[in-house]
Amino acid sequence: MEENETKVMEWIEDHFVMNEIEIEDFPFFPYGKLIRDENGETMVVFWCVIYGRVDYRLQES
């Protein structure tokens, strides 16, 4: 696993209870992961190449 993808997964593990979410690859963002919770709400977690850090976008209501 690439270092930045590892950082994305570590961020997800630090912020979520892993058995309460589903994770899918989301290739529209670098190392992107689509996260879906028990209520069907989603967010994307990815590696931001501009700032060199993990970033995310929440589902718009």
Residue pairs with C-beta under 8 A, 6 or more apart in sequence:
1 9
2 31
4 30
4 31
4 47
5 31
5 47
7 47
7 54
8 31
8 32
8 33
8 45
8 46
8 47
8 54
9 33
11 45
11 54
12 18
12 21
12 23
12 33
12 35
12 45
16 35
20 37
20 38
21 35
21 36
21 37
21 38
22 35
22 36
23 33
23 34
23 35
24 33
24 34
24 36
25 32
25 33
25 34
26 32
26 33
26 34
26 44
26 46
28 44
29 44
29 46
29 47
30 46
30 47
30 48
30 49
31 46
31 47
32 44
32 45
32 46
32 47
33 44
33 45
33 46
34 42
34 43
34 44
35 42
35 43
35 44
35 45
36 42
41 59
42 59
43 56
43 57
43 58
43 59
44 56
44 57
45 54
45 55
45 56
46 54
46 55
46 56
47 53
47 54
47 55
48 54
48 55
